[in-house]
Each structure stands twice: as structure tokens, then as C-alpha cells.
Amino acid sequence: MHIHSIQRQVLHQVFAMSCVGIGICLSIGTAWAENDSQATGVLFADQFERTEKDQGKEQPGNGWGTNSKTRAKGVKQVFLRDGKMHIKRAAVADHGVSVTQDVSFRNASITLRFMVPKNGDLGINIADMNEKSVHAGHICMARIKPGSLEIVDLKTGRMKKEIHEKNKAKKLTKADKARIAAKSIVLPLKLKTGIWHDLEILIMDDTMTVKIDARKIGSMASPGIAHETKRRIRLAVNTEAWVDDITIAAIE
């Protein structure tokens, strides 16, 4: 098993910044510039080195929850196999798979290993179920597909309650759509499928930065990312993904 070292971690970034939309900055590069942020303690870690007592049931263990009962008619969508978590959306599901872990932080480093098939995807969704201004607690997210990386401020963008409700009612104005677009970036990616990759996500104040296999893919700054207390991480999968060796550490 590969376990990332997070103690006494100094993050390096060397990048050029360009503004995208109102209050959003995008950076693309291959290395980190010096940053004073350091890991201050592991909040949660899981290497998935366990087996299900009943392989016919969802038993992710270690505090993980799922939405299979409410969104997939109870069909199993989360599997523990060979020391890894396999997530696959069921055909009957009316929503993507959400595998949740309650952990509180303001700023954090999230590291894990992941693998996706050709049509796979993996979202790292950050939420606060106590935040009533948004739909379902959504704060921010990074979503990885073989061909793209999306970083999005959900709190002040498409999951803001009034915006979400207008979208459901198909009443979004041009101004609404422009505001939503300004709260996310989508970057091209050429990710090899069917093999394991290292993922690092840094949430520092109003900025989320994503690194895959020691390469900085992109960064976005937006007000919603600075939400004071994030209380939940969701592994959000619309199709299929494998996850292993996850560590969440507070940083300052």
C-alpha cells in the first residue's frame, strides 16, 4: 500500500495566475510555489484493509456512509475488494453514488490513490450539512474524468439554494447562467485509465488546488471555498471508480 507522508509537508507551487470570471483565479503549472501551509494533524485515514462480513450487503466500515438505500433502491454500489474501495453506480440509481465521511476542517490536505475506467469519474465533494443556504450541504468539489478536471465553488454557484431551485424549475436567467459559469473551471486532462494515480487536493482559505501524479493540474479561488467549517467529504461517483489510501489532514 502507498501511504502519503503528510507530516511536516511543505507545498511548492510555481505558477502563473490569470483571472477567470468574477472572484475566480485559475493557475496551471507543473510545480508548486513555496507555501507556508503545513499539515498539523491527521483527521482521518483509511487504507481499506478489511473485508465485508456479508458480501451481499454494503458494509464499507470505518464510519463511511452511502446513499444506496435512498437513491438506488438498496442495490449495493460500494464494494471492498483486495484492500480497496470499488464504487459503481447501479442501473436502478436515480443519482450518482455518494460515499460519505464526516470530518470537520477549514483548511485541509486530502490525498488518496484512485483508478477510473474509460467512462469513469471521481468527485471529491466537500459539504456542510448545517449550511442552510445551499442544497444538500454542497460547498465545493473537484471532479476528475479521463478527459477533464472540474473545480467548482458550489456554495455560491449552482448549489446555492435559490439558484438550484430556479434551475430545477428551468427558470434560470442569462445572468444566473453567467454567474454559475463564473464559479467553476474545467481543464483538459489526459488521464490513463485502468491504472492507479495519486491525487492531492489542497483546500487553503478560498483556494482549491489539485495535483495528480506529482503534477499540478490547476487551482481556483472563489468565496465559497473559504466556508468556515467543512463537515463532510463525499466520494461522488456518477459511473465507476476505485479508491485507496485516503488521508485527510488539517493544515494552517
FIZALUM-169896 format. One line per field, with one value per residue: x, y, z of N, C-alpha, C, CB in turn; residue number from 1. Coordinates in steps of 0.05 Angstrom, whole numbers, plus 5000, padded with zeros to 4 digits. Glycine has a CB too. Layout:
BEGIN
nu = c(X_...)
nv = c(Y_...)
nw = c(Z_...)
cau = c(X_...)
cav = c(Y_...)
caw = c(Z_...)
cu = c(X_...)
cv = c(Y_...)
cw = c(Z_...)
cbu = c(X_...)
cbv = c(Y_...)
cbw = c(Z_...)
num = c(NUM_...)
This chain:
BEGIN
nu = c(5016_5010_5026_5015_5061_5047_5061_5097_5096_5115_5087_5098_5092_5096_5072_5032_4984_4917_4858_4793_4729_4686_4718_4748_4806_4851_4902_4954_5002_5063_5090_5098_5092_5128_5097_5069_5036_5025_5018_4979_4959_4931_4865_4833_4841_4845_4859_4831_4838_4805_4750_4684_4633_4587_4582_4541_4517_4521_4576_4616_4646_4687_4664_4643_4588_4533_4491_4459_4413_4372_4376_4386_4351_4368_4404_4469_4525_4576_4637_4683_4745_4802_4832_4816_4770_4714_4672_4611_4560_4493_4447_4395_4396_4378_4411_4478_4530_4542_4590_4602_4639_4642_4678_4711_4736_4772_4814_4850_4889_4879_4892_4897_4895_4872_4832_4803_4757_4750_4703_4696_4692_4710_4690_4710_4676_4660_4626_4576_4530_4502_4497_4450_4441_4450_4437_4431_4478_4523_4588_4640_4678_4720_4722_4742_4752_4771_4783_4781_4786_4746_4738_4700_4661_4611_4578_4569_4554_4523_4496_4476_4419_4374_4389_4394_4341_4315_4340_4320_4267_4273_4281_4324_4359_4396_4435_4438_4459_4508_4532_4535_4571_4616_4634_4662_4715_4738_4786_4829_4848_4891_4884_4908_4871_4847_4892_4929_4929_4959_4928_4924_4892_4889_4859_4858_4841_4807_4818_4824_4867_4891_4927_4956_4990_5039_5039_5018_4953_4913_4883_4836_4806_4754_4698_4663_4693_4721_4689_4674_4672_4680_4646_4639_4662_4652_4656_4642_4610_4592_4593_4637_4690_4753_4782_4835_4877_4867_4877_4863_4883_4889_4909_4949)
nv = c(4976_5045_5100_5166_5214_5262_5293_5350_5374_5411_5452_5464_5511_5535_5580_5614_5664_5675_5712_5686_5698_5729_5741_5694_5656_5624_5576_5544_5494_5457_5451_5466_5529_5561_5553_5571_5535_5480_5411_5397_5356_5290_5280_5240_5174_5120_5056_5015_4961_4912_4866_4853_4829_4807_4797_4807_4853_4924_4944_4986_5004_5034_5083_5103_5124_5112_5129_5090_5064_5102_5124_5084_5042_5008_4974_4946_4987_5000_4969_4928_4907_4868_4901_4953_5005_4998_5032_5034_5057_5036_5007_5020_5066_5133_5175_5198_5158_5168_5169_5177_5212_5237_5292_5346_5409_5469_5486_5440_5382_5334_5269_5213_5149_5132_5101_5099_5073_5075_5104_5126_5165_5210_5246_5293_5315_5369_5384_5415_5398_5430_5479_5521_5552_5528_5475_5410_5414_5426_5450_5455_5426_5378_5347_5291_5266_5221_5256_5308_5358_5386_5441_5470_5520_5508_5529_5585_5582_5538_5506_5540_5556_5585_5589_5535_5519_5550_5530_5477_5488_5506_5561_5594_5654_5691_5719_5689_5641_5659_5673_5623_5597_5627_5608_5561_5520_5484_5440_5413_5344_5288_5231_5168_5109_5055_5046_5060_5124_5179_5227_5293_5341_5407_5449_5513_5568_5609_5578_5523_5471_5425_5366_5315_5255_5278_5324_5389_5406_5445_5505_5541_5600_5622_5652_5615_5570_5584_5573_5569_5523_5460_5399_5349_5298_5275_5220_5223_5192_5184_5144_5100_5081_5068_5070_5084_5085_5136_5199_5251_5313_5366_5433_5492)
nw = c(5000_4985_5023_5035_5057_5104_5146_5168_5119_5063_5016_4947_4897_4831_4790_4740_4747_4726_4718_4721_4707_4757_4816_4813_4805_4762_4760_4726_4723_4732_4778_4848_4881_4934_4996_5058_5084_5126_5145_5202_5230_5226_5208_5189_5164_5118_5096_5076_5089_5100_5104_5079_5121_5103_5038_5005_5022_5032_5065_5081_5126_5178_5190_5142_5101_5055_4998_4977_4995_4993_4941_4904_4909_4948_4925_4922_4917_4933_4945_4980_4960_4956_4991_4975_4957_4916_4874_4843_4802_4806_4759_4770_4799_4815_4820_4826_4859_4928_4975_5040_5091_5154_5174_5203_5184_5166_5132_5092_5073_5025_5008_4964_4930_4865_4814_4750_4701_4628_4619_4668_4731_4784_4839_4889_4938_4979_5038_5081_5124_5158_5135_5112_5068_5021_4974_4999_5030_4998_4985_4957_4902_4869_4808_4773_4709_4655_4613_4633_4686_4734_4776_4826_4857_4895_4934_4927_4876_4831_4869_4907_4944_4921_4868_4854_4859_4821_4776_4776_4765_4715_4705_4701_4689_4638_4666_4713_4692_4674_4722_4747_4712_4721_4769_4765_4738_4681_4662_4612_4609_4605_4624_4641_4637_4678_4709_4770_4803_4837_4879_4901_4939_4957_5003_5018_5053_5009_4965_4922_4903_4856_4846_4808_4806_4821_4791_4782_4766_4766_4796_4835_4859_4900_4934_4962_4973_5017_5060_5128_5164_5140_5140_5120_5075_5010_4969_4905_4855_4789_4752_4754_4798_4832_4897_4944_5002_5031_5061_5105_5126_5172_5157_5165)
cau = c(5000_5024_5014_5028_5072_5035_5072_5118_5095_5116_5076_5111_5077_5106_5051_5022_4956_4900_4831_4771_4703_4687_4728_4759_4832_4860_4931_4961_5031_5072_5105_5086_5107_5131_5073_5074_5017_5036_4999_4980_4949_4913_4838_4821_4856_4834_4873_4811_4848_4785_4732_4656_4623_4567_4588_4516_4508_4540_4589_4642_4660_4704_4648_4632_4560_4526_4463_4447_4386_4353_4378_4389_4332_4382_4423_4496_4541_4602_4648_4711_4757_4831_4842_4809_4741_4704_4646_4599_4532_4474_4430_4369_4401_4368_4430_4505_4537_4555_4602_4606_4654_4640_4704_4709_4761_4770_4835_4859_4902_4865_4908_4887_4900_4847_4833_4777_4756_4748_4679_4694_4695_4711_4688_4715_4656_4662_4599_4569_4501_4490_4494_4423_4439_4456_4424_4445_4504_4545_4606_4658_4683_4738_4713_4762_4745_4795_4790_4778_4784_4729_4739_4675_4650_4582_4564_4560_4547_4499_4482_4463_4391_4356_4398_4387_4312_4309_4349_4301_4243_4280_4276_4349_4363_4423_4453_4442_4477_4535_4542_4543_4595_4639_4641_4676_4733_4742_4813_4833_4865_4896_4888_4908_4851_4854_4917_4927_4941_4960_4913_4926_4875_4894_4840_4870_4825_4788_4830_4827_4887_4890_4952_4954_5016_5061_5036_4997_4934_4900_4876_4815_4799_4726_4690_4650_4713_4730_4669_4689_4676_4671_4640_4635_4674_4637_4667_4619_4616_4569_4595_4653_4717_4766_4796_4851_4897_4858_4885_4854_4899_4885_4932_4946)
cav = c(5000_5070_5118_5192_5228_5289_5309_5370_5376_5438_5450_5482_5518_5555_5581_5640_5667_5691_5713_5674_5705_5748_5729_5668_5656_5598_5573_5519_5491_5430_5450_5483_5552_5558_5560_5566_5516_5455_5393_5399_5332_5273_5280_5215_5159_5093_5040_4995_4934_4897_4852_4854_4805_4796_4809_4815_4878_4946_4947_4999_5005_5057_5108_5111_5120_5113_5136_5069_5057_5123_5132_5061_5021_4989_4958_4951_5003_5003_4943_4926_4885_4868_4924_4977_5010_4999_5046_5032_5064_5015_5015_5030_5090_5159_5196_5187_5146_5186_5154_5199_5210_5262_5301_5375_5424_5493_5482_5412_5367_5308_5253_5186_5137_5126_5089_5101_5061_5094_5122_5131_5191_5211_5272_5297_5336_5378_5393_5422_5394_5451_5503_5521_5569_5512_5449_5386_5419_5428_5473_5457_5399_5373_5323_5281_5247_5216_5278_5334_5364_5408_5452_5486_5532_5501_5545_5610_5576_5524_5494_5560_5546_5598_5582_5507_5517_5562_5511_5455_5498_5515_5589_5608_5676_5692_5728_5666_5622_5671_5671_5595_5591_5640_5594_5536_5518_5457_5439_5388_5324_5263_5212_5140_5094_5027_5045_5076_5150_5194_5251_5311_5365_5426_5470_5533_5592_5609_5566_5494_5464_5396_5355_5286_5242_5298_5346_5409_5408_5471_5517_5561_5615_5632_5656_5592_5551_5593_5566_5567_5495_5438_5378_5323_5293_5255_5208_5226_5177_5182_5119_5079_5088_5054_5089_5071_5101_5164_5213_5279_5326_5395_5450_5521)
caw = c(5000_4984_5042_5031_5080_5106_5168_5161_5090_5052_4988_4929_4872_4813_4770_4732_4754_4708_4730_4705_4718_4780_4841_4809_4792_4753_4756_4714_4723_4738_4803_4869_4892_4963_5011_5087_5095_5135_5157_5231_5243_5211_5217_5182_5145_5113_5075_5067_5094_5115_5086_5086_5134_5084_5012_4992_5033_5033_5092_5077_5151_5186_5190_5116_5095_5026_4991_4961_5004_4985_4913_4887_4918_4966_4910_4931_4898_4945_4950_4989_4945_4956_5005_4961_4955_4889_4874_4817_4803_4798_4737_4780_4814_4803_4829_4829_4885_4947_4997_5058_5116_5169_5185_5204_5179_5150_5111_5094_5051_5020_4990_4960_4904_4851_4787_4736_4674_4606_4623_4697_4742_4814_4851_4917_4944_5006_5046_5109_5126_5175_5119_5100_5044_4997_4971_5008_5042_4979_4988_4934_4892_4846_4794_4753_4688_4639_4595_4644_4714_4741_4803_4826_4881_4895_4954_4915_4848_4823_4892_4924_4944_4902_4841_4850_4856_4795_4756_4775_4753_4688_4705_4702_4670_4627_4687_4730_4679_4673_4749_4751_4696_4733_4794_4761_4715_4670_4650_4597_4623_4591_4646_4633_4652_4686_4726_4794_4803_4863_4878_4924_4938_4979_5007_5035_5052_4987_4941_4919_4884_4850_4836_4801_4800_4826_4772_4787_4744_4766_4821_4832_4883_4899_4961_4975_4982_5043_5081_5154_5174_5124_5159_5107_5049_4995_4944_4888_4830_4771_4737_4767_4807_4854_4915_4964_5017_5034_5085_5107_5147_5175_5152_5173)
cu = c(5017_5011_5029_5038_5060_5046_5095_5119_5096_5107_5090_5095_5093_5086_5045_4993_4941_4872_4811_4745_4708_4696_4741_4786_4839_4890_4936_4991_5038_5088_5091_5104_5109_5106_5078_5056_5031_5015_5002_4969_4930_4886_4824_4839_4844_4850_4855_4820_4829_4767_4703_4648_4603_4571_4564_4505_4529_4551_4616_4659_4674_4690_4638_4602_4556_4497_4449_4418_4365_4353_4381_4373_4346_4402_4452_4512_4570_4612_4676_4724_4788_4843_4837_4779_4734_4676_4635_4569_4515_4456_4404_4372_4390_4387_4457_4510_4550_4564_4613_4623_4652_4667_4703_4736_4754_4789_4845_4874_4888_4882_4896_4899_4874_4853_4805_4779_4752_4725_4676_4697_4698_4710_4695_4698_4658_4636_4598_4539_4487_4486_4468_4420_4443_4439_4442_4473_4527_4562_4624_4665_4705_4728_4733_4749_4770_4803_4788_4779_4766_4734_4716_4669_4620_4566_4553_4553_4522_4484_4472_4433_4373_4363_4390_4357_4303_4317_4330_4275_4248_4274_4302_4350_4391_4443_4459_4463_4505_4548_4551_4569_4619_4649_4654_4696_4734_4768_4816_4853_4868_4904_4888_4888_4860_4880_4913_4941_4940_4945_4919_4908_4882_4872_4852_4856_4806_4797_4831_4847_4888_4916_4948_4981_5038_5061_5013_4979_4921_4892_4854_4810_4771_4716_4678_4670_4723_4710_4683_4694_4663_4667_4637_4651_4657_4654_4643_4624_4591_4569_4610_4680_4727_4782_4812_4868_4889_4867_4875_4868_4892_4911_4927_4968)
cv = c(5025_5089_5145_5203_5256_5306_5326_5374_5405_5437_5472_5486_5539_5558_5610_5641_5684_5690_5701_5681_5724_5732_5702_5671_5628_5598_5546_5517_5462_5429_5469_5506_5548_5569_5553_5545_5490_5437_5395_5375_5316_5273_5253_5201_5131_5080_5017_4966_4919_4884_4856_4828_4791_4810_4816_4841_4899_4949_4960_5002_5032_5084_5118_5106_5121_5122_5115_5062_5077_5129_5108_5037_5000_4971_4966_4965_5007_4976_4945_4902_4888_4893_4951_4980_5014_5011_5045_5037_5042_5026_5028_5057_5115_5182_5182_5175_5167_5170_5175_5192_5237_5269_5332_5388_5450_5491_5453_5403_5340_5292_5225_5175_5130_5114_5092_5086_5083_5113_5129_5160_5189_5240_5272_5321_5343_5391_5401_5420_5414_5477_5503_5538_5554_5487_5427_5390_5424_5453_5476_5428_5400_5347_5316_5261_5242_5240_5306_5335_5388_5416_5472_5495_5527_5520_5571_5607_5560_5510_5514_5555_5558_5592_5553_5504_5529_5543_5487_5463_5508_5545_5606_5630_5674_5701_5705_5646_5633_5669_5643_5588_5603_5627_5567_5538_5489_5457_5413_5370_5300_5242_5183_5125_5066_5024_5064_5103_5161_5220_5267_5335_5382_5447_5489_5560_5591_5595_5536_5488_5434_5388_5325_5276_5263_5321_5364_5411_5435_5480_5538_5574_5626_5632_5631_5572_5558_5588_5558_5539_5475_5414_5350_5322_5271_5245_5206_5214_5174_5156_5098_5089_5069_5074_5073_5092_5130_5175_5242_5291_5355_5409_5478_5537)
cw = c(5000_5003_5040_5057_5081_5128_5158_5131_5081_5023_4972_4904_4857_4791_4763_4738_4733_4719_4710_4719_4742_4804_4838_4795_4785_4751_4745_4714_4730_4764_4823_4876_4922_4977_5040_5099_5102_5147_5187_5245_5225_5224_5212_5162_5142_5090_5066_5070_5112_5095_5097_5099_5117_5057_4996_5001_5032_5062_5089_5102_5156_5184_5164_5114_5065_5023_4976_4969_4993_4955_4894_4895_4935_4951_4918_4909_4908_4954_4961_4976_4946_4969_4992_4961_4925_4890_4846_4818_4792_4776_4746_4795_4799_4810_4829_4857_4902_4971_5016_5082_5129_5182_5182_5200_5165_5126_5114_5069_5049_5000_4988_4934_4891_4824_4775_4710_4653_4609_4652_4705_4772_4822_4880_4925_4973_5014_5075_5111_5143_5159_5104_5075_5018_4997_4981_5019_5024_4982_4963_4925_4870_4834_4772_4735_4671_4622_4607_4675_4717_4770_4805_4855_4880_4913_4942_4886_4845_4846_4912_4921_4923_4873_4835_4844_4829_4772_4753_4761_4724_4685_4707_4681_4658_4648_4707_4718_4678_4701_4755_4737_4708_4759_4790_4738_4707_4655_4635_4612_4605_4611_4636_4650_4658_4701_4749_4791_4832_4860_4904_4919_4962_4980_5027_5032_5028_4962_4943_4897_4881_4837_4831_4793_4800_4806_4779_4763_4743_4794_4816_4859_4879_4927_4976_4986_5010_5066_5106_5163_5154_5143_5147_5081_5036_4972_4925_4861_4813_4755_4753_4775_4828_4870_4935_4978_5019_5061_5083_5131_5148_5169_5161_5159)
cbu = c(4981_5025_5016_5008_5103_5005_5081_5145_5069_5144_5046_5139_5049_5136_5026_5028_4953_4902_4824_4775_4687_4659_4706_4740_4853_4847_4946_4949_5044_5090_5135_5080_5094_5156_5048_5071_4995_5059_5004_4965_4935_4925_4822_4792_4886_4804_4899_4803_4876_4769_4739_4639_4611_4537_4606_4495_4498_4528_4591_4638_4680_4729_4665_4647_4543_4532_4463_4464_4385_4358_4400_4419_4318_4363_4419_4510_4528_4601_4648_4713_4748_4841_4871_4820_4733_4704_4649_4604_4528_4458_4424_4357_4430_4340_4423_4526_4555_4535_4625_4580_4684_4618_4728_4696_4781_4777_4858_4835_4933_4836_4938_4856_4918_4830_4843_4769_4734_4745_4654_4714_4672_4738_4659_4746_4627_4686_4579_4579_4496_4507_4519_4403_4458_4486_4415_4446_4510_4535_4623_4684_4658_4768_4684_4786_4721_4790_4772_4752_4813_4699_4767_4652_4657_4578_4581_4581_4570_4506_4500_4471_4379_4356_4429_4395_4298_4323_4377_4295_4231_4266_4257_4373_4358_4424_4440_4416_4466_4533_4521_4520_4591_4632_4616_4656_4762_4717_4835_4844_4852_4918_4867_4937_4825_4855_4942_4937_4925_4989_4882_4956_4845_4922_4812_4900_4843_4780_4859_4799_4915_4866_4976_4933_5014_5087_5033_5008_4913_4876_4900_4789_4819_4708_4669_4632_4737_4736_4651_4675_4663_4691_4615_4605_4704_4610_4682_4610_4628_4567_4610_4655_4718_4785_4775_4870_4923_4827_4916_4822_4929_4875_4940_4948)
cbv = c(5000_5082_5107_5212_5229_5285_5291_5361_5363_5451_5454_5471_5528_5549_5567_5645_5680_5681_5742_5643_5681_5761_5727_5650_5670_5591_5577_5516_5510_5420_5457_5466_5579_5573_5545_5592_5510_5460_5364_5424_5338_5244_5302_5219_5156_5095_5029_5001_4935_4916_4822_4861_4812_4800_4791_4793_4874_4972_4918_5026_4983_5057_5129_5096_5141_5086_5162_5044_5057_5148_5151_5053_5009_4972_4962_4924_5030_5024_4926_4924_4885_4865_4921_4977_5035_4971_5076_5003_5090_5006_4991_5010_5094_5165_5208_5208_5121_5209_5134_5211_5202_5260_5288_5384_5408_5519_5502_5394_5364_5312_5251_5186_5111_5152_5059_5130_5040_5079_5108_5115_5210_5198_5283_5301_5326_5398_5370_5451_5366_5456_5505_5530_5592_5505_5444_5366_5397_5426_5470_5473_5386_5371_5326_5268_5258_5192_5277_5346_5368_5402_5465_5470_5563_5472_5551_5631_5562_5504_5474_5589_5550_5628_5586_5490_5531_5589_5501_5445_5521_5499_5597_5589_5703_5712_5752_5651_5616_5700_5680_5576_5601_5669_5591_5513_5529_5448_5442_5394_5316_5266_5216_5128_5093_5010_5052_5061_5169_5198_5246_5320_5357_5439_5458_5537_5618_5638_5577_5480_5474_5389_5360_5282_5229_5284_5335_5436_5386_5471_5530_5549_5638_5613_5677_5578_5550_5623_5543_5582_5492_5432_5385_5317_5285_5267_5180_5256_5149_5206_5125_5054_5117_5031_5108_5049_5098_5166_5212_5281_5321_5401_5449_5524)
cbw = c(5024_4955_5071_5018_5080_5110_5191_5172_5078_5055_4988_4921_4879_4803_4780_4702_4782_4679_4736_4702_4727_4785_4860_4793_4809_4726_4783_4685_4742_4716_4800_4894_4884_4973_5000_5101_5075_5155_5148_5239_5269_5208_5204_5169_5154_5106_5086_5038_5107_5134_5085_5062_5162_5095_4996_4996_5062_5024_5105_5065_5152_5169_5201_5093_5109_5013_4975_4963_5034_5000_4910_4886_4894_4980_4879_4938_4894_4969_4924_5020_4916_4928_5008_4932_4971_4875_4884_4805_4787_4821_4719_4799_4820_4813_4857_4822_4881_4956_4987_5066_5110_5190_5169_5230_5162_5166_5113_5098_5056_5010_4999_4960_4907_4849_4787_4731_4672_4580_4612_4711_4734_4824_4847_4923_4936_5009_5041_5117_5136_5199_5099_5121_5046_4996_4942_4986_5059_4950_5013_4941_4880_4855_4783_4768_4670_4621_4572_4635_4727_4736_4810_4815_4884_4903_4977_4918_4835_4803_4905_4915_4972_4907_4839_4874_4879_4791_4763_4804_4770_4667_4727_4699_4684_4603_4702_4735_4650_4664_4769_4742_4668_4739_4811_4755_4723_4652_4671_4569_4651_4568_4668_4636_4635_4662_4709_4818_4784_4872_4875_4927_4937_4974_5017_5028_5050_4980_4937_4913_4893_4832_4856_4778_4772_4825_4743_4795_4746_4748_4835_4821_4888_4880_4962_4956_4962_5042_5071_5175_5202_5100_5173_5102_5051_4985_4949_4886_4837_4752_4710_4749_4816_4844_4929_4951_5004_5032_5090_5111_5142_5203_5122_5204)
num = c(1_2_3_4_5_6_7_8_9_10_11_12_13_14_15_16_17_18_19_20_21_22_23_24_25_26_27_28_29_30_31_32_33_34_35_36_37_38_39_40_41_42_43_44_45_46_47_48_49_50_51_52_53_54_55_56_57_58_59_60_61_62_63_64_65_66_67_68_69_70_71_72_73_74_75_76_77_78_79_80_81_82_83_84_85_86_87_88_89_90_91_92_93_94_95_96_97_98_99_100_101_102_103_104_105_106_107_108_109_110_111_112_113_114_115_116_117_118_119_120_121_122_123_124_125_126_127_128_129_130_131_132_133_134_135_136_137_138_139_140_141_142_143_144_145_146_147_148_149_150_151_152_153_154_155_156_157_158_159_160_161_162_163_164_165_166_167_168_169_170_171_172_173_174_175_176_177_178_179_180_181_182_183_184_185_186_187_188_189_190_191_192_193_194_195_196_197_198_199_200_201_202_203_204_205_206_207_208_209_210_211_212_213_214_215_216_217_218_219_220_221_222_223_224_225_226_227_228_229_230_231_232_233_234_235_236_237_238_239_240_241_242_243_244_245_246_247_248_249_250_251_252)
